Amino acid sequence: MLHLTIDDFDLTAIAESGQCFRMTSPGIVGGFPLYKVVASDKCLLISRDPEGGECDFLAGCAEDEWKSFYKHYFDLDTDYQKYRNYASPDDDFLNECMGYGMGIRILNQDSWEMLISFIISQRKSVPAIRTTVERLCALSGKTSYVDATPWHEMNPDIPERISYHPFPDAETLAGYSIEEINSTGAGYRSGYIMEAARKVSTGELDLTGMTKAQDEVLLEELLKIQGVGIKVASCTALFGFHRLALCPEDVWMKRVKEQFYGGEWPEEYRPALGVLQQYMFYYARLEHEKDKIKRTKRENR
């Protein structure tokens, strides 16, 4: 059990901000959610420390693994205040969103995993996306376990061991039939998943080679992939390549942009727009503003 003190870090805000689908809670400890974070072939259990303050956490990994992988994964070497400083002091909406979502960070996730996850995300709710992603990971039949004993001792409803399935690589996915992939609930996206897996596994699509491309070039390359539109491409670029100036626009963000910004994002926000939109998305999707947006839209008809 690793005891950590981390500032500007909110597990729930990160888990519910729409950027990852393998960060779920298997139970509550001391009034706080325990999170299971599956990244590629790794799995971390992490929670607030029930006996500590708001910056104190418990993580189920060794210190060297935290420093070598998870610290970067959670983007903890970055001061997110520098991104919040892009917000205008007069932008009441954004400042309220940032206060509500303080602790959100843009995870450094695997580009392959993000490409497939956001192909799946089209026309699906977050719970449905999570279900399909988990079923896709379970297809291999490979099950690993992580020790949850410390949390079990705090809450017996949490099992002593928690299972997880590593995310399949491109070669594994390319070996499945369309029927197998369709059995996960992927629906019409099954063909897109198979095509992406084929291209990556054969080297026709080199995601690693795209890491140094400029934002516009990266988006152009992602848009060439079957089943990838501008929203999926932007999500993959932001969450899989850490392109923080890019802003994916779903129904919530389109409403926010129209209602609060006259249909155009402020130019001064653009260098950090991918981060700022996470605060807005989290607030608009989960709290009061979503009702205000819906109500305003009806009133303006």
VMD Tcl script that draws the C-alpha trace (Angstrom):
set ca {
  {0.00 0.00 0.00}
  {1.46 3.32 -1.10}
  {0.52 6.51 0.77}
  {0.51 9.57 -1.51}
  {-0.08 13.29 -1.16}
  {-1.26 14.80 -4.45}
  {-2.59 18.30 -5.02}
  {-5.19 19.20 -7.65}
  {-6.26 15.58 -8.18}
  {-9.84 14.31 -8.08}
  {-10.38 10.66 -8.98}
  {-14.15 10.97 -9.45}
  {-13.86 14.04 -11.66}
  {-11.32 12.25 -13.85}
  {-13.38 9.05 -14.02}
  {-16.56 10.90 -14.99}
  {-15.04 13.44 -17.37}
  {-15.55 11.27 -20.46}
  {-11.90 10.64 -21.26}
  {-11.51 7.02 -20.09}
  {-13.77 3.97 -19.91}
  {-11.67 1.62 -17.75}
  {-11.69 3.62 -14.54}
  {-14.52 2.16 -12.48}
  {-15.39 1.79 -8.80}
  {-15.74 -1.69 -7.23}
  {-16.75 -0.27 -3.85}
  {-16.59 2.45 -1.20}
  {-13.99 2.84 1.56}
  {-14.50 5.36 4.31}
  {-17.09 7.21 2.26}
  {-14.86 7.50 -0.82}
  {-14.93 5.41 -4.02}
  {-12.17 2.90 -4.60}
  {-11.18 3.04 -8.27}
  {-9.90 0.25 -10.48}
  {-7.81 1.84 -13.23}
  {-6.95 -0.48 -16.12}
  {-4.40 0.89 -18.57}
  {-3.24 -1.44 -21.33}
  {-1.99 -4.50 -19.38}
  {-1.73 -2.78 -16.00}
  {-4.28 -2.38 -13.22}
  {-4.14 0.02 -10.27}
  {-6.40 0.25 -7.24}
  {-6.46 3.78 -5.84}
  {-8.68 5.72 -3.45}
  {-8.75 8.69 -1.15}
  {-7.18 7.91 2.22}
  {-10.14 7.73 4.64}
  {-7.87 8.85 7.48}
  {-6.24 11.71 5.57}
  {-7.14 15.01 3.98}
  {-8.42 15.79 0.47}
  {-4.91 15.48 -0.97}
  {-4.11 12.11 0.62}
  {-4.47 8.87 -1.37}
  {-3.82 5.14 -1.11}
  {-2.48 3.28 -4.15}
  {-2.01 -0.45 -4.60}
  {1.37 -0.44 -6.30}
  {5.07 -0.19 -5.47}
  {6.70 3.22 -5.34}
  {8.92 2.52 -8.34}
  {5.90 1.56 -10.48}
  {4.09 4.71 -9.37}
  {7.06 6.85 -10.37}
  {7.84 5.01 -13.60}
  {4.27 4.66 -14.95}
  {1.33 6.04 -13.00}
  {2.73 9.46 -12.19}
  {3.02 10.10 -15.93}
  {-0.28 8.35 -16.65}
  {-2.12 10.77 -14.35}
  {-0.07 13.71 -15.70}
  {1.04 14.64 -12.19}
  {4.19 16.49 -13.22}
  {2.02 19.21 -14.79}
  {0.70 22.26 -12.96}
  {-2.88 22.54 -14.23}
  {-3.21 26.07 -12.92}
  {-1.26 27.17 -16.00}
  {-4.15 25.87 -18.14}
  {-6.81 27.43 -15.94}
  {-4.98 30.75 -16.28}
  {-6.11 30.87 -19.92}
  {-9.68 31.44 -18.74}
  {-10.90 35.01 -18.72}
  {-11.69 36.33 -15.21}
  {-14.96 37.59 -16.71}
  {-16.00 34.15 -17.98}
  {-18.35 33.27 -15.12}
  {-19.45 30.00 -16.71}
  {-15.96 28.61 -17.26}
  {-14.74 29.74 -13.86}
  {-17.68 27.97 -12.24}
  {-16.90 24.84 -14.27}
  {-13.24 24.91 -13.24}
  {-14.16 25.27 -9.59}
  {-16.59 22.37 -9.85}
  {-14.14 20.12 -11.73}
  {-10.94 21.04 -9.88}
  {-8.70 17.99 -9.92}
  {-9.41 16.89 -13.50}
  {-6.28 15.91 -15.39}
  {-5.85 14.71 -18.96}
  {-4.58 11.14 -18.69}
  {-1.67 9.95 -20.82}
  {-3.44 7.00 -22.38}
  {-2.42 4.56 -25.09}
  {-3.30 5.80 -28.58}
  {-4.39 2.35 -29.81}
  {-6.70 1.85 -26.84}
  {-8.18 5.34 -27.33}
  {-8.74 4.81 -31.05}
  {-10.77 1.65 -30.48}
  {-12.55 3.01 -27.39}
  {-13.75 6.13 -29.18}
  {-14.77 4.20 -32.30}
  {-16.98 2.24 -29.91}
  {-18.21 5.46 -28.27}
  {-20.21 6.63 -31.28}
  {-23.92 6.92 -30.44}
  {-23.46 5.17 -27.09}
  {-23.86 6.29 -23.48}
  {-20.82 6.14 -21.17}
  {-22.12 3.03 -19.30}
  {-22.76 1.27 -22.63}
  {-19.29 2.17 -23.88}
  {-17.73 0.76 -20.72}
  {-19.68 -2.47 -21.10}
  {-18.63 -2.98 -24.71}
  {-14.98 -2.16 -23.98}
  {-14.93 -4.64 -21.09}
  {-16.53 -7.37 -23.21}
  {-13.98 -6.72 -25.95}
  {-11.15 -7.06 -23.44}
  {-12.68 -10.27 -22.05}
  {-12.81 -11.98 -25.46}
  {-9.28 -13.33 -25.06}
  {-10.26 -15.20 -21.91}
  {-7.14 -13.85 -20.21}
  {-7.93 -12.78 -16.66}
  {-5.48 -11.16 -14.28}
  {-5.93 -10.22 -10.64}
  {-4.85 -7.37 -8.40}
  {-4.58 -7.58 -4.60}
  {-7.35 -5.62 -2.86}
  {-6.70 -6.86 0.67}
  {-6.09 -3.41 2.24}
  {-9.44 -2.15 0.96}
  {-11.18 -5.43 1.84}
  {-10.06 -4.91 5.43}
  {-11.74 -1.48 5.40}
  {-14.87 -2.76 3.64}
  {-15.56 -6.54 3.57}
  {-17.90 -6.04 0.60}
  {-14.82 -5.42 -1.52}
  {-13.25 -8.75 -2.53}
  {-9.68 -9.58 -1.53}
  {-8.75 -9.95 -5.20}
  {-10.20 -7.97 -8.09}
  {-10.05 -9.29 -11.64}
  {-9.33 -7.39 -14.82}
  {-8.71 -8.06 -18.50}
  {-5.78 -6.40 -20.30}
  {-6.71 -4.35 -23.36}
  {-6.12 -6.46 -26.50}
  {-3.38 -5.41 -28.89}
  {-4.04 -4.97 -32.59}
  {-2.82 -8.45 -33.52}
  {-5.22 -10.04 -31.03}
  {-8.20 -8.03 -32.24}
  {-7.34 -8.71 -35.86}
  {-7.58 -12.44 -35.13}
  {-11.22 -12.28 -34.04}
  {-14.16 -12.86 -36.33}
  {-16.76 -10.22 -37.02}
  {-19.23 -12.35 -35.05}
  {-16.96 -12.37 -31.99}
  {-16.50 -8.62 -32.03}
  {-20.20 -8.07 -32.68}
  {-21.00 -10.18 -29.59}
  {-19.56 -7.41 -27.40}
  {-22.34 -5.02 -28.39}
  {-20.18 -3.06 -30.83}
  {-22.94 -3.22 -33.44}
  {-22.17 -1.47 -36.71}
  {-18.81 -0.43 -35.24}
  {-17.55 -4.04 -35.39}
  {-16.35 -3.64 -38.96}
  {-14.56 -0.41 -38.09}
  {-12.79 -2.12 -35.19}
  {-11.68 -5.01 -37.41}
  {-10.39 -2.65 -40.11}
  {-8.43 -0.54 -37.60}
  {-6.96 -3.70 -36.06}
  {-5.95 -5.00 -39.48}
  {-4.24 -1.75 -40.46}
  {-2.34 -1.38 -37.18}
  {-1.31 -5.04 -36.98}
  {0.07 -5.01 -40.55}
  {1.86 -1.69 -40.10}
  {-0.33 0.07 -42.66}
  {-1.36 2.42 -39.85}
  {1.57 3.51 -37.69}
  {0.17 5.14 -34.56}
  {3.61 5.44 -32.99}
  {4.88 7.30 -36.02}
  {2.03 9.80 -35.70}
  {3.12 11.01 -32.25}
  {5.28 13.82 -33.64}
  {2.86 15.01 -36.29}
  {1.36 18.48 -36.00}
  {-2.22 18.61 -34.74}
  {-3.73 19.26 -38.15}
  {-1.73 16.44 -39.76}
  {-2.61 14.05 -36.94}
  {-6.31 14.76 -37.38}
  {-6.03 14.28 -41.13}
  {-4.41 10.87 -40.66}
  {-6.96 9.75 -38.08}
  {-9.84 10.85 -40.34}
  {-8.57 8.43 -43.01}
  {-9.50 5.51 -40.75}
  {-12.84 3.92 -41.55}
  {-15.46 4.88 -38.98}
  {-13.50 7.84 -37.62}
  {-15.18 11.25 -37.89}
  {-14.00 14.55 -36.50}
  {-15.29 13.89 -32.96}
  {-13.62 10.46 -32.69}
  {-10.44 11.84 -34.27}
  {-10.36 14.76 -31.83}
  {-10.98 12.48 -28.84}
  {-8.23 10.11 -29.96}
  {-5.83 13.01 -30.51}
  {-6.59 14.64 -27.15}
  {-6.74 11.55 -24.97}
  {-4.40 9.21 -26.89}
  {-1.78 11.70 -28.10}
  {-2.19 14.38 -25.39}
  {-2.96 17.15 -27.90}
  {-4.27 19.68 -25.40}
  {-5.29 22.34 -27.91}
  {-7.90 20.09 -29.53}
  {-11.52 20.18 -28.41}
  {-13.86 17.25 -29.13}
  {-17.43 18.47 -29.53}
  {-20.30 16.22 -28.53}
  {-23.88 17.38 -27.97}
  {-23.01 18.94 -24.60}
  {-20.05 20.91 -25.88}
  {-21.93 22.13 -28.95}
  {-24.68 23.46 -26.67}
  {-22.13 25.12 -24.40}
  {-20.30 26.73 -27.32}
  {-23.53 28.04 -28.80}
  {-25.09 29.29 -25.57}
  {-22.08 30.80 -23.82}
  {-19.65 31.65 -26.63}
  {-21.83 32.61 -29.58}
  {-20.82 29.55 -31.58}
  {-17.04 30.19 -31.52}
  {-14.48 29.37 -28.84}
  {-12.47 32.40 -27.67}
  {-9.21 32.52 -29.57}
  {-7.20 33.06 -26.38}
  {-8.49 29.71 -25.05}
  {-7.20 27.64 -27.95}
  {-3.73 26.65 -26.62}
  {-5.43 24.91 -23.66}
  {-8.90 24.33 -25.12}
  {-8.72 20.56 -24.72}
  {-8.20 20.96 -20.98}
  {-10.74 23.76 -20.53}
  {-13.43 21.79 -22.36}
  {-12.98 18.93 -19.88}
  {-14.04 21.21 -17.04}
  {-17.01 22.40 -19.10}
  {-17.99 18.91 -20.22}
  {-17.84 17.48 -16.70}
  {-19.98 20.30 -15.29}
  {-22.46 20.43 -18.17}
  {-22.94 16.67 -18.25}
  {-23.18 15.97 -14.54}
  {-24.51 19.02 -12.79}
  {-26.86 21.99 -12.83}
  {-25.76 23.52 -16.12}
  {-27.13 20.66 -18.19}
  {-30.63 21.55 -17.03}
  {-30.00 25.23 -17.67}
  {-28.76 24.47 -21.19}
  {-31.81 22.31 -21.96}
  {-34.18 24.89 -20.47}
  {-32.60 27.82 -22.34}
  {-32.78 25.90 -25.59}
  {-36.52 25.28 -25.11}
  {-37.16 28.91 -24.14}
  {-35.39 30.17 -27.26}
  {-37.47 28.11 -29.67}
}
mol new
graphics top color blue
foreach p $ca { graphics top sphere $p radius 0.5 }
foreach p [lrange $ca 0 end-1] q [lrange $ca 1 end] { graphics top cylinder $p $q radius 0.2 }
display resetview
